[in-house]
Amino acid sequence: MMELFFPLLFAVSFFTIISFPPLTHALGSGSTLAVAYGTATVCAIVAAEPTQRIICYRAGDISSFAVPILPNVSYSTVAGGQTNICALRSGGYSLLCWETNTPTFPLKRIYYNDTMFLQSLSIGDGRICATSTNATPSVACWRPGGNTRNNSEELPNDNYRMGKITSGFGFSCGIVLSENNRMTCWGSNTVGKDIEGQFGNMSMSNIEAGFSHVCGVNSAGDLVCKGENSTGQLNVPLNRGLNFASGLALGERFSCAIRRSNGTVVCWGSMDETAVEGIEFESIVSGLNFTCGLTTRNFSIVCWGTGWPGNNGSNSNSSANELPFGADILPGPCVQSPCNECGLYPQSSSLCFGSGNICKPSPCFNFTNSSPPLSPPLPEAPPPEVLRQSSPSKALRRGLLVFAIVGSVGGFLGICSIIYCLWTGVCFGKKKVHNSVQPTITRAGSSGGPGSNNSPPSRSSTIRRQSSRAMKRQRSGTSSKHADRAEEFSFGELAAATNDFSLENKIGAGSFGVVYRGKLLDGRQVAIKRGETGQKTKKFQEKETAFESELAFLSRLHHKHLVRLVGYCEERDERLLVYEYMKNGALYDHLHDKNNVEKSSSLLNSWKMRIKIALDAARGIEYLHNYAVPPIIHRDIKSSNILLDENWTARVSDFGLSLMGPESVRDYRPMKAAGTVGYIDPEYYGFNVLTTKSDVYGLGVVMLELLTGKRAIFKNDEKGGTPVSLVDFAVPAIMAGELIKVLDSRVGPPELNEAEAVELMAYTAMHCVNLEGKERPTIGDIVSNLERAVTVCDGSHGSISSGAFSMVSE
């Protein structure tokens, strides 16, 4: 199925690309800032965050809003056309596009290949083009629907090795690296070939296209424009400091450029720069009749021109609108290259959050009296001889004293850390893991974990260690302080309700004890969890902690997708919790207990029902992460902790391992890992890095269970065999476009609407189980995707693009 939807465009493999287009823009060229001119939508890549995500602003909306794709994904390049925006994921292995003419920005993946990578990106009126290196052909083009175009007039010569490309209306042009950097053009509009002829064999360093003209900087540093000149868009003004222009943006009837000398903008044709006079820019990009630019002063975006909504067709000089992005924008792509050609951009490390470099744009003309750096230079330090001759100032002496004090304190804390490290054995890998990490094998019919294998998922060995900050665990005090919303029962009442905790009433096990079905004197059916009895050992302390945790959380949490706490009992060594009874039991039983799953009448043998259960569980977790104050991390999301009530509504249960977190999203390190094999976050298990994304991983595994019908850890042979991680089994098939091969056969092949919905849940699950937490979606994005999937199952395509197995959220 991969070949149907994500065509392999090139005949041979090639190594990862580490260079990217310079910081120049035009109608449909790719960089870190782009516009969809038909909807006045501006999209850009965010700076100074762990993920180089994309945010968008559409003129006329009240505020900016995130593109409705999973935001925990890094992008290198973004480009815009009439109504669509496209972006390359960092590394160039995936190309995604979304429409901006609907409120929900429906998404389609155009290209995916983890061995052949894309580089330069451009979009014209209805064409998307990208380049590769060490492949033949080196350029591929698509329509927004995702289909490739292979007609000879629609592609350049297969033998060309192409550098920068750009697209206008019905044509594209590129620099042929293998032929002295001359320019070539292709496409259905003959203006492209006319422009190529006008440039001739001129060696070009950079080019940008507008509606029907192209401007570029040649190897001598001169700015040259060719093509249509109906409004003077080719008439490059003289004596306006445009030698070695560092940025270009072309519209329908105008051209603009950034002066390399001082970063300000010059325009000619039907646009001028009065509205932004004196403002320094890092880069600019244009629609048909407006221009937007990224400012040097604060990395914000301003737009101006007659076509920008708000100017109402008035004089383009009237105003420049600063867009409310609420975040700094990257001045260039974060790459892994050392930037040997022109050097590093100032603040490169902080802007890329330590995960790459921003290279200064090429060409880098190092002439005498050439321009300053793109950002204001730091003041020069005085010469060494001046420093030697001057005596230390009072401020300097104070500074040295403070430095000495801070250094002493830091040294003391460091010694304490070493002592603690040696005492606990953490330095030598002797980290203890909570018992609950082992699969529960005593549960009757709702095992906490499948199989007996207790090794971590195999993929955990490849995790890159992430930095984290310690967070103090917030305890809620004793149970009596949190029982104001829960009834207090006597032990005798609960013993009577369960027929003295008889085996026939046993229905499962939780994080600290056995669960029994019971009936109270007033007729209410309940589930009663009884902590294990015995001597006051470590196991007793764990029971006490789990009891207090559940009582503290559930007495204050009320949500339709969380199991409700009815009451509790605390007598001598007995610790019991009373919940509302979930008539249809645990999801685990319905998926993996043969007595349940073989029933053809089971409601779970429906793709819509399975997606709805995933959505219910996600909504419960969303409440914990986003609406509980402080946020709560469950730490043990698994199918046996998702219960179904009499209406088949899914609810999250068992808060015995849960932790309260700070109101920030920073990770922290609890004393020991906890969870269940097959569901536990590999990053948490391996490095004790716990965040809300640890719950997201567990939910991803549950979604894979719903899709495949297999346990989180299963044997690859009915008669036994090697234990297999469900993640390792399902994710490669989803990535290869072969989801149908791993779907649960008991449900039957999904119908047309169901196929789109099932695929959306599959891709969401795939991203949930990424090895690194920062690459996983937030729970809010998961809820949004699953809501759309349910809508598709109901027969309404809504915001999801048509075409089976083409919808992806990344």
FENGILIN-V588549 format. One record per pair of residues at least 6 apart in sequence whose ideal C-beta (glycine too) atoms are under 6 Angstrom apart, sorted by the first residue. I is the first residue (numbers start at 1). J is the second residue. D is the distance in whole Angstrom. If there is no record, write none. Layout:
BEGIN
i=I j=J d=D
i=I j=J d=D
END
This chain:
BEGIN
i=1 j=737 d=4
i=1 j=805 d=6
i=2 j=736 d=6
i=2 j=737 d=4
i=5 j=805 d=6
i=5 j=806 d=5
i=6 j=111 d=6
i=6 j=112 d=4
i=7 j=148 d=6
i=9 j=140 d=4
i=10 j=116 d=5
i=10 j=132 d=6
i=10 j=135 d=4
i=11 j=136 d=6
i=12 j=135 d=6
i=13 j=115 d=5
i=13 j=116 d=6
i=14 j=133 d=6
i=14 j=134 d=3
i=14 j=135 d=5
i=16 j=117 d=6
i=17 j=92 d=5
i=17 j=117 d=5
i=17 j=119 d=5
i=17 j=133 d=6
i=18 j=335 d=6
i=18 j=336 d=5
i=18 j=337 d=4
i=20 j=333 d=5
i=20 j=335 d=6
i=21 j=120 d=5
i=21 j=164 d=5
i=22 j=206 d=6
i=22 j=361 d=4
i=22 j=362 d=5
i=23 j=283 d=5
i=23 j=332 d=5
i=23 j=361 d=4
i=24 j=206 d=5
i=24 j=208 d=6
i=24 j=247 d=5
i=24 j=248 d=5
i=25 j=31 d=6
i=25 j=249 d=5
i=25 j=283 d=6
i=25 j=284 d=6
i=25 j=285 d=4
i=26 j=166 d=5
i=26 j=208 d=3
i=26 j=209 d=5
i=26 j=248 d=6
i=26 j=249 d=6
i=26 j=250 d=5
i=27 j=210 d=5
i=27 j=250 d=6
i=27 j=286 d=6
i=28 j=79 d=6
i=28 j=81 d=6
i=28 j=122 d=5
i=28 j=123 d=4
i=28 j=124 d=5
i=28 j=167 d=4
i=29 j=122 d=5
i=29 j=166 d=5
i=29 j=208 d=6
i=30 j=77 d=4
i=30 j=79 d=4
i=30 j=121 d=3
i=30 j=122 d=6
i=32 j=45 d=4
i=32 j=330 d=4
i=33 j=44 d=5
i=33 j=283 d=6
i=33 j=285 d=5
i=33 j=294 d=6
i=34 j=43 d=5
i=34 j=78 d=5
i=34 j=79 d=5
i=34 j=80 d=4
i=35 j=42 d=5
i=35 j=80 d=5
i=35 j=285 d=6
i=35 j=287 d=5
i=35 j=292 d=6
i=36 j=80 d=4
i=36 j=83 d=5
i=36 j=85 d=5
i=36 j=100 d=5
i=37 j=287 d=3
i=37 j=288 d=5
i=38 j=82 d=4
i=38 j=83 d=4
i=39 j=83 d=5
i=39 j=100 d=5
i=39 j=101 d=5
i=40 j=59 d=4
i=40 j=309 d=5
i=41 j=56 d=6
i=41 j=58 d=4
i=41 j=100 d=4
i=42 j=57 d=5
i=42 j=292 d=6
i=43 j=54 d=6
i=43 j=56 d=4
i=43 j=78 d=6
i=43 j=85 d=5
i=44 j=329 d=4
i=45 j=52 d=5
i=45 j=54 d=6
i=45 j=75 d=5
i=45 j=330 d=5
i=46 j=53 d=5
i=46 j=55 d=6
i=46 j=327 d=5
i=47 j=328 d=4
i=47 j=329 d=6
i=47 j=330 d=4
i=47 j=351 d=5
i=48 j=328 d=5
i=48 j=350 d=6
i=48 j=351 d=6
i=49 j=353 d=6
i=50 j=353 d=5
i=50 j=774 d=5
i=51 j=72 d=5
i=51 j=74 d=5
i=51 j=774 d=6
i=52 j=74 d=4
i=52 j=75 d=6
i=52 j=334 d=6
i=53 j=71 d=5
i=54 j=67 d=5
i=54 j=75 d=6
i=54 j=87 d=6
i=55 j=66 d=5
i=55 j=325 d=6
i=56 j=67 d=5
i=57 j=64 d=4
i=57 j=323 d=5
i=59 j=309 d=4
i=60 j=309 d=5
i=63 j=324 d=6
i=64 j=324 d=5
i=64 j=325 d=5
i=67 j=105 d=5
i=68 j=104 d=5
i=68 j=105 d=5
i=69 j=107 d=5
i=69 j=809 d=5
i=69 j=810 d=6
i=70 j=767 d=6
i=70 j=777 d=4
i=70 j=781 d=5
i=70 j=809 d=5
i=70 j=810 d=6
i=72 j=775 d=6
i=72 j=776 d=6
i=72 j=777 d=5
i=73 j=810 d=5
i=74 j=90 d=4
i=75 j=87 d=5
i=75 j=89 d=6
i=76 j=88 d=5
i=76 j=90 d=5
i=76 j=333 d=4
i=77 j=88 d=4
i=77 j=121 d=5
i=78 j=87 d=4
i=79 j=86 d=5
i=79 j=121 d=5
i=79 j=122 d=6
i=79 j=123 d=5
i=81 j=123 d=4
i=82 j=125 d=6
i=83 j=99 d=6
i=83 j=100 d=6
i=83 j=101 d=5
i=84 j=97 d=5
i=84 j=99 d=6
i=84 j=144 d=5
i=85 j=98 d=6
i=86 j=97 d=4
i=86 j=123 d=6
i=86 j=128 d=6
i=87 j=96 d=6
i=88 j=95 d=6
i=88 j=118 d=6
i=88 j=121 d=6
i=92 j=117 d=4
i=92 j=118 d=4
i=92 j=119 d=6
i=93 j=113 d=6
i=93 j=114 d=5
i=93 j=117 d=5
i=94 j=112 d=5
i=95 j=110 d=5
i=95 j=111 d=4
i=95 j=118 d=6
i=96 j=109 d=5
i=96 j=810 d=6
i=97 j=108 d=6
i=97 j=110 d=6
i=98 j=105 d=5
i=98 j=107 d=4
i=99 j=106 d=5
i=104 j=799 d=3
i=106 j=799 d=5
i=106 j=800 d=6
i=106 j=801 d=5
i=108 j=146 d=6
i=108 j=801 d=5
i=108 j=806 d=6
i=109 j=808 d=4
i=110 j=142 d=5
i=110 j=146 d=5
i=118 j=130 d=4
i=118 j=132 d=6
i=119 j=131 d=5
i=120 j=131 d=4
i=120 j=164 d=6
i=120 j=165 d=5
i=121 j=130 d=5
i=122 j=129 d=5
i=122 j=165 d=5
i=122 j=166 d=5
i=122 j=167 d=4
i=123 j=167 d=6
i=124 j=167 d=3
i=124 j=168 d=6
i=125 j=169 d=5
i=127 j=141 d=5
i=128 j=142 d=5
i=129 j=139 d=6
i=129 j=141 d=4
i=129 j=165 d=6
i=129 j=172 d=5
i=131 j=138 d=6
i=131 j=139 d=5
i=131 j=162 d=5
i=131 j=165 d=6
i=132 j=138 d=6
i=136 j=158 d=6
i=137 j=158 d=4
i=138 j=161 d=6
i=138 j=162 d=5
i=139 j=156 d=5
i=139 j=162 d=5
i=141 j=149 d=5
i=142 j=148 d=6
i=155 j=186 d=6
i=156 j=184 d=5
i=156 j=186 d=5
i=160 j=176 d=5
i=161 j=177 d=5
i=161 j=178 d=4
i=162 j=174 d=5
i=163 j=175 d=4
i=163 j=177 d=5
i=164 j=175 d=5
i=165 j=174 d=4
i=166 j=173 d=6
i=166 j=207 d=6
i=166 j=208 d=5
i=166 j=209 d=4
i=167 j=209 d=6
i=168 j=209 d=4
i=169 j=211 d=5
i=170 j=187 d=5
i=170 j=188 d=5
i=170 j=189 d=3
i=171 j=185 d=6
i=171 j=187 d=4
i=171 j=189 d=4
i=171 j=191 d=6
i=171 j=192 d=3
i=172 j=186 d=6
i=172 j=187 d=5
i=173 j=183 d=6
i=173 j=185 d=4
i=173 j=207 d=6
i=173 j=209 d=6
i=173 j=214 d=6
i=175 j=181 d=5
i=175 j=183 d=6
i=175 j=204 d=5
i=176 j=182 d=5
i=176 j=184 d=5
i=180 j=203 d=5
i=181 j=203 d=4
i=181 j=204 d=5
i=182 j=201 d=5
i=183 j=199 d=5
i=183 j=204 d=5
i=183 j=207 d=6
i=184 j=196 d=6
i=185 j=192 d=4
i=185 j=193 d=6
i=185 j=195 d=6
i=185 j=196 d=4
i=191 j=212 d=5
i=195 j=214 d=5
i=195 j=226 d=5
i=195 j=227 d=5
i=198 j=226 d=4
i=199 j=226 d=6
i=202 j=218 d=5
i=203 j=219 d=4
i=204 j=216 d=5
i=204 j=218 d=6
i=205 j=217 d=5
i=205 j=219 d=6
i=205 j=363 d=4
i=206 j=216 d=6
i=206 j=217 d=5
i=207 j=214 d=6
i=207 j=216 d=4
i=208 j=215 d=6
i=208 j=248 d=4
i=208 j=250 d=5
i=210 j=250 d=3
i=210 j=251 d=6
i=211 j=252 d=4
i=212 j=227 d=6
i=212 j=228 d=4
i=213 j=227 d=3
i=213 j=228 d=5
i=213 j=233 d=6
i=214 j=226 d=6
i=214 j=227 d=6
i=215 j=225 d=4
i=215 j=248 d=5
i=215 j=250 d=6
i=215 j=255 d=5
i=216 j=224 d=6
i=217 j=223 d=6
i=218 j=224 d=6
i=221 j=243 d=6
i=221 j=244 d=5
i=221 j=365 d=5
i=223 j=236 d=5
i=223 j=242 d=5
i=223 j=245 d=5
i=225 j=234 d=4
i=225 j=236 d=6
i=231 j=253 d=4
i=231 j=269 d=5
i=231 j=270 d=5
i=232 j=269 d=5
i=233 j=253 d=6
i=233 j=254 d=5
i=233 j=255 d=5
i=233 j=269 d=4
i=235 j=268 d=6
i=237 j=268 d=5
i=240 j=266 d=5
i=241 j=259 d=4
i=241 j=261 d=5
i=242 j=257 d=6
i=244 j=260 d=4
i=244 j=365 d=5
i=245 j=257 d=4
i=246 j=258 d=5
i=246 j=260 d=4
i=246 j=361 d=6
i=247 j=258 d=4
i=247 j=283 d=5
i=247 j=284 d=5
i=248 j=257 d=5
i=249 j=256 d=5
i=249 j=284 d=4
i=249 j=285 d=5
i=249 j=286 d=4
i=249 j=291 d=6
i=250 j=286 d=6
i=251 j=286 d=4
i=251 j=288 d=5
i=251 j=289 d=6
i=252 j=288 d=4
i=253 j=269 d=5
i=253 j=270 d=4
i=254 j=267 d=6
i=254 j=269 d=3
i=254 j=270 d=5
i=254 j=271 d=4
i=255 j=268 d=6
i=255 j=269 d=6
i=256 j=265 d=6
i=256 j=267 d=4
i=256 j=284 d=6
i=256 j=291 d=6
i=257 j=266 d=6
i=258 j=265 d=6
i=258 j=281 d=5
i=260 j=371 d=4
i=261 j=371 d=5
i=263 j=280 d=3
i=263 j=281 d=6
i=263 j=296 d=6
i=265 j=273 d=5
i=265 j=276 d=6
i=265 j=281 d=6
i=267 j=273 d=5
i=271 j=305 d=6
i=271 j=316 d=6
i=274 j=317 d=4
i=275 j=304 d=4
i=275 j=317 d=5
i=275 j=319 d=6
i=275 j=320 d=4
i=276 j=304 d=6
i=276 j=320 d=5
i=279 j=295 d=6
i=280 j=296 d=4
i=281 j=293 d=4
i=282 j=294 d=5
i=282 j=296 d=6
i=282 j=331 d=4
i=282 j=374 d=6
i=283 j=294 d=5
i=284 j=291 d=6
i=284 j=293 d=4
i=285 j=292 d=6
i=289 j=305 d=6
i=289 j=306 d=5
i=289 j=307 d=3
i=290 j=303 d=6
i=290 j=305 d=3
i=290 j=307 d=4
i=290 j=308 d=4
i=291 j=305 d=5
i=292 j=301 d=6
i=292 j=303 d=4
i=293 j=302 d=6
i=294 j=301 d=6
i=294 j=329 d=5
i=296 j=375 d=6
i=299 j=328 d=4
i=299 j=329 d=5
i=300 j=322 d=6
i=301 j=323 d=5
i=302 j=320 d=5
i=302 j=322 d=5
i=303 j=321 d=5
i=304 j=320 d=4
i=305 j=316 d=5
i=306 j=313 d=6
i=306 j=316 d=5
i=310 j=321 d=6
i=311 j=318 d=6
i=332 j=358 d=4
i=334 j=352 d=4
i=334 j=356 d=3
i=335 j=356 d=6
i=335 j=357 d=6
i=336 j=356 d=6
i=339 j=357 d=5
i=339 j=359 d=4
i=341 j=362 d=6
i=342 j=360 d=4
i=342 j=362 d=5
i=342 j=364 d=3
i=343 j=360 d=5
i=344 j=357 d=6
i=345 j=358 d=4
i=345 j=360 d=5
i=346 j=373 d=6
i=346 j=375 d=4
i=348 j=357 d=5
i=348 j=358 d=4
i=351 j=358 d=6
i=421 j=427 d=4
i=432 j=672 d=5
i=433 j=673 d=5
i=434 j=672 d=5
i=434 j=674 d=4
i=436 j=511 d=6
i=436 j=657 d=6
i=436 j=674 d=5
i=437 j=675 d=6
i=438 j=454 d=5
i=439 j=449 d=3
i=439 j=677 d=5
i=440 j=447 d=6
i=440 j=448 d=3
i=440 j=449 d=6
i=440 j=509 d=6
i=442 j=509 d=6
i=443 j=508 d=5
i=443 j=509 d=4
i=444 j=506 d=6
i=445 j=589 d=5
i=445 j=593 d=6
i=446 j=508 d=4
i=446 j=586 d=4
i=446 j=588 d=5
i=446 j=589 d=5
i=446 j=640 d=5
i=448 j=640 d=5
i=448 j=676 d=6
i=449 j=676 d=5
i=449 j=677 d=5
i=450 j=711 d=3
i=450 j=712 d=6
i=450 j=713 d=5
i=451 j=713 d=5
i=451 j=723 d=6
i=453 j=713 d=5
i=453 j=723 d=4
i=454 j=677 d=5
i=456 j=685 d=5
i=457 j=682 d=5
i=457 j=725 d=5
i=457 j=727 d=6
i=459 j=771 d=6
i=460 j=682 d=3
i=460 j=686 d=5
i=463 j=682 d=6
i=463 j=683 d=5
i=463 j=686 d=5
i=463 j=771 d=5
i=465 j=687 d=5
i=466 j=689 d=6
i=468 j=667 d=4
i=468 j=689 d=5
i=469 j=666 d=5
i=470 j=668 d=6
i=470 j=669 d=6
i=471 j=662 d=5
i=471 j=668 d=3
i=473 j=659 d=6
i=474 j=660 d=4
i=476 j=482 d=6
i=476 j=552 d=4
i=479 j=548 d=5
i=479 j=551 d=5
i=482 j=551 d=6
i=482 j=552 d=5
i=482 j=555 d=5
i=485 j=555 d=5
i=486 j=555 d=5
i=486 j=565 d=5
i=486 j=567 d=5
i=486 j=568 d=6
i=487 j=567 d=3
i=489 j=567 d=5
i=489 j=569 d=5
i=491 j=569 d=5
i=491 j=571 d=5
i=491 j=574 d=5
i=494 j=528 d=5
i=494 j=569 d=6
i=494 j=576 d=6
i=497 j=518 d=4
i=497 j=519 d=6
i=497 j=520 d=5
i=498 j=505 d=5
i=498 j=516 d=4
i=498 j=518 d=4
i=498 j=528 d=6
i=499 j=505 d=6
i=501 j=516 d=6
i=505 j=516 d=5
i=505 j=517 d=5
i=506 j=516 d=6
i=507 j=515 d=5
i=507 j=517 d=5
i=508 j=515 d=4
i=510 j=529 d=5
i=510 j=654 d=5
i=511 j=546 d=5
i=511 j=654 d=5
i=511 j=656 d=3
i=511 j=657 d=5
i=512 j=531 d=5
i=512 j=543 d=4
i=512 j=546 d=4
i=512 j=656 d=5
i=513 j=529 d=5
i=513 j=530 d=5
i=513 j=531 d=4
i=513 j=532 d=5
i=514 j=530 d=6
i=515 j=527 d=6
i=515 j=529 d=5
i=516 j=528 d=5
i=518 j=526 d=5
i=518 j=528 d=5
i=519 j=525 d=6
i=525 j=581 d=4
i=526 j=566 d=6
i=526 j=578 d=5
i=526 j=581 d=5
i=527 j=579 d=5
i=527 j=581 d=5
i=528 j=576 d=6
i=528 j=578 d=5
i=529 j=577 d=5
i=530 j=576 d=5
i=531 j=543 d=4
i=531 j=547 d=6
i=531 j=575 d=4
i=532 j=543 d=6
i=546 j=656 d=3
i=547 j=575 d=4
i=549 j=656 d=6
i=549 j=658 d=6
i=550 j=577 d=6
i=550 j=655 d=5
i=550 j=656 d=5
i=551 j=568 d=6
i=553 j=655 d=5
i=553 j=658 d=6
i=554 j=565 d=4
i=559 j=623 d=5
i=561 j=616 d=5
i=561 j=619 d=5
i=561 j=620 d=3
i=561 j=651 d=5
i=562 j=620 d=5
i=562 j=651 d=6
i=562 j=652 d=5
i=563 j=579 d=5
i=563 j=643 d=6
i=563 j=651 d=5
i=563 j=653 d=4
i=564 j=580 d=5
i=565 j=579 d=6
i=566 j=578 d=4
i=566 j=580 d=6
i=567 j=578 d=4
i=568 j=577 d=5
i=569 j=576 d=4
i=582 j=643 d=4
i=582 j=645 d=5
i=583 j=646 d=4
i=584 j=644 d=4
i=586 j=640 d=5
i=586 j=643 d=6
i=587 j=639 d=4
i=587 j=642 d=4
i=588 j=639 d=4
i=588 j=640 d=4
i=589 j=596 d=6
i=590 j=596 d=5
i=590 j=604 d=5
i=591 j=705 d=6
i=591 j=709 d=6
i=592 j=711 d=6
i=603 j=609 d=5
i=603 j=648 d=6
i=605 j=746 d=6
i=605 j=747 d=5
i=607 j=747 d=6
i=607 j=750 d=5
i=607 j=754 d=5
i=607 j=758 d=6
i=608 j=793 d=4
i=610 j=706 d=4
i=611 j=757 d=6
i=611 j=761 d=6
i=611 j=789 d=5
i=611 j=790 d=6
i=612 j=790 d=6
i=613 j=650 d=4
i=614 j=703 d=5
i=614 j=706 d=6
i=614 j=786 d=6
i=615 j=786 d=4
i=615 j=790 d=6
i=616 j=649 d=6
i=616 j=650 d=4
i=617 j=642 d=5
i=617 j=650 d=5
i=617 j=652 d=6
i=618 j=782 d=5
i=618 j=783 d=5
i=618 j=786 d=6
i=619 j=783 d=6
i=620 j=652 d=4
i=621 j=695 d=6
i=621 j=779 d=5
i=622 j=779 d=5
i=622 j=783 d=5
i=624 j=632 d=4
i=625 j=631 d=5
i=625 j=692 d=5
i=625 j=779 d=5
i=630 j=660 d=5
i=630 j=661 d=6
i=630 j=663 d=5
i=631 j=661 d=5
i=632 j=658 d=6
i=632 j=660 d=6
i=633 j=659 d=5
i=633 j=661 d=5
i=633 j=692 d=6
i=633 j=695 d=6
i=634 j=658 d=5
i=634 j=695 d=5
i=635 j=657 d=4
i=635 j=658 d=6
i=635 j=674 d=5
i=635 j=675 d=6
i=636 j=657 d=5
i=636 j=675 d=6
i=637 j=695 d=5
i=637 j=698 d=3
i=637 j=699 d=5
i=638 j=676 d=5
i=638 j=679 d=4
i=639 j=702 d=5
i=639 j=705 d=5
i=641 j=653 d=5
i=641 j=654 d=5
i=642 j=650 d=5
i=643 j=651 d=5
i=643 j=653 d=5
i=644 j=650 d=6
i=657 j=674 d=5
i=667 j=689 d=5
i=667 j=691 d=4
i=669 j=688 d=5
i=670 j=690 d=6
i=673 j=684 d=6
i=673 j=685 d=5
i=673 j=688 d=6
i=678 j=712 d=3
i=678 j=713 d=4
i=679 j=698 d=4
i=679 j=701 d=5
i=679 j=712 d=6
i=681 j=694 d=4
i=681 j=697 d=4
i=682 j=771 d=6
i=683 j=689 d=5
i=683 j=773 d=5
i=684 j=690 d=5
i=684 j=694 d=5
i=691 j=773 d=5
i=693 j=773 d=4
i=693 j=776 d=5
i=696 j=768 d=5
i=696 j=776 d=5
i=697 j=769 d=6
i=700 j=765 d=5
i=700 j=768 d=3
i=700 j=769 d=4
i=701 j=712 d=5
i=703 j=761 d=6
i=703 j=765 d=4
i=704 j=726 d=5
i=704 j=730 d=5
i=704 j=765 d=5
i=707 j=762 d=6
i=708 j=730 d=6
i=708 j=742 d=5
i=708 j=744 d=6
i=709 j=744 d=3
i=710 j=726 d=6
i=712 j=726 d=5
i=713 j=723 d=5
i=714 j=724 d=6
i=715 j=721 d=5
i=716 j=722 d=6
i=716 j=724 d=5
i=727 j=769 d=5
i=730 j=742 d=5
i=731 j=766 d=5
i=733 j=741 d=5
i=733 j=742 d=5
i=734 j=762 d=5
i=734 j=766 d=5
i=739 j=762 d=5
i=750 j=758 d=5
i=753 j=792 d=5
i=753 j=793 d=6
i=753 j=795 d=6
i=754 j=793 d=6
i=755 j=804 d=4
i=756 j=792 d=5
i=756 j=800 d=6
i=756 j=804 d=6
i=756 j=807 d=6
i=757 j=789 d=4
i=757 j=792 d=4
i=757 j=793 d=5
i=759 j=805 d=5
i=760 j=785 d=6
i=760 j=789 d=5
i=760 j=807 d=5
i=761 j=789 d=5
i=763 j=808 d=5
i=764 j=782 d=6
i=764 j=785 d=5
i=764 j=809 d=6
i=767 j=777 d=6
i=768 j=776 d=6
i=770 j=776 d=5
i=785 j=809 d=5
i=788 j=799 d=6
i=788 j=800 d=6
i=791 j=798 d=5
i=792 j=800 d=5
i=800 j=807 d=5
i=801 j=807 d=6
END
